[in-house]
Amino acid sequence: MKVNFNIFKNNTSWNALIHQLNGDVLLRHIFMKGNIDSRDIELSYCDETCQGKIINSENQLIGNFSISC
């Protein structure tokens, strides 16, 4: 499946192909290409919309991602 990532800082966007949808896989891609300041982030995901949020330790939305369903 294809995942589209968007990090608001520096307007960074990229796509990745993944074989399994789980937090560890998503975080690995975010840490490798997202150029984020902290590794203390959380993910939320909605099965109905196939979209998720990337939230930092201060509960601020720093990016999002979507899955091609």
Buried (B, 14 or more C-beta within 10 A) or exposed (E): EEBBBBBEEEEBBBEBEBEEBEEEBBBEBBEEBBEBEEEEBEBEBEEEEBBBBBBBEEEEEBBBBBBEE
